[in-house]
């Protein structure tokens, strides 16, 4: 059987997409002095509408609120204090949405502002509510413009996405058969420093391994938080969800039109043959982690290599507190996270049955509603384990 060409794989990724999530970074939609580039927003809005006209659900994850606020206030440096950042984002958000609404209205559609924090996706019920809202926004002939709610989010890792690349990957995970397109100031993933004359753009990435992750070349500036590292992390999330992702040049005036006309542009990341679906997708990338378990070597092999549920006998350590039904992070003896899952017992009971055979649970706790501590159906691997 012939191996599909890069062109054929790219065409299939586009043709199979029922939903499209486009992420645009601060450096793409702001000028060098931090002000909104309204011409760029207008060009992107027109292309988003052309995608939506094909019947695909179309969502934009847009940075730029802090950059717009900086331009509006005449600031030359990005504020470092949390309160200042929140205020600047709130001031800039109105200009950002006004620009999208004006451009989309010219094409007969509306802009729907959706502000999210990490907590909005960590609770299963809220996760589903966000998905339903996005579906209804599409039904109303509108395009959702999503951003992290910088005006209320705080800086700790547990309550912010960190940057909109990872947010975009999580949003794509909400939608059916989505493709994620990240528009960057870099044309794609390169095999060396992007500004080196001998570096070449990589057209296709079939597997995101350590050699691919090593290619990230982050370049920080005063206006943005993202970099190639965060884009590759987003690609890992998206492809594990069974979705293709493209990093493409955001400053190309017709970048989205080119992608959807099958013009070779950017770097395409393909999903593996097996991907995460349904509730396990939420567990893997969005749910709040409340506890931690450490396993012995035998349990690691059983869970990772043989697809078994996690039994109490294989647990060596539990850190909490956590309740029954919480998501816990599962680690090997070296401390490396290998999986996440929904726990069947609260931490107070897990601590009593660590290392015990399942048959002993009833005697120890006085009941045994579950033979396993984490059922395989509610467990998802986060890292591969070497043979």
Secondary structure as GFF3:
##gff-version 3
##sequence-region A 1 387
A	DSSP	alpha_helix	6	15	.	.	.	ID=ss1
A	DSSP	beta_strand	19	24	.	.	.	ID=ss2
A	DSSP	alpha_helix	26	29	.	.	.	ID=ss3
A	DSSP	alpha_helix	38	52	.	.	.	ID=ss4
A	DSSP	beta_strand	57	62	.	.	.	ID=ss5
A	DSSP	alpha_helix	65	73	.	.	.	ID=ss6
A	DSSP	alpha_helix	82	105	.	.	.	ID=ss7
A	DSSP	beta_strand	110	116	.	.	.	ID=ss8
A	DSSP	alpha_helix	118	122	.	.	.	ID=ss9
A	DSSP	alpha_helix	124	139	.	.	.	ID=ss10
A	DSSP	beta_strand	142	148	.	.	.	ID=ss11
A	DSSP	three_ten_helix	157	159	.	.	.	ID=ss12
A	DSSP	alpha_helix	164	174	.	.	.	ID=ss13
A	DSSP	beta_strand	178	184	.	.	.	ID=ss14
A	DSSP	beta_strand	204	205	.	.	.	ID=ss15
A	DSSP	alpha_helix	210	213	.	.	.	ID=ss16
A	DSSP	alpha_helix	228	240	.	.	.	ID=ss17
A	DSSP	beta_strand	245	249	.	.	.	ID=ss18
A	DSSP	alpha_helix	255	260	.	.	.	ID=ss19
A	DSSP	beta_strand	267	269	.	.	.	ID=ss20
A	DSSP	alpha_helix	278	285	.	.	.	ID=ss21
A	DSSP	beta_strand	289	295	.	.	.	ID=ss22
A	DSSP	alpha_helix	297	304	.	.	.	ID=ss23
A	DSSP	three_ten_helix	312	314	.	.	.	ID=ss24
A	DSSP	beta_strand	315	319	.	.	.	ID=ss25
A	DSSP	beta_strand	327	331	.	.	.	ID=ss26
A	DSSP	beta_strand	337	342	.	.	.	ID=ss27
A	DSSP	alpha_helix	347	353	.	.	.	ID=ss28
A	DSSP	three_ten_helix	358	360	.	.	.	ID=ss29
A	DSSP	alpha_helix	361	365	.	.	.	ID=ss30
A	DSSP	three_ten_helix	376	378	.	.	.	ID=ss31
A	DSSP	beta_strand	379	381	.	.	.	ID=ss32
###
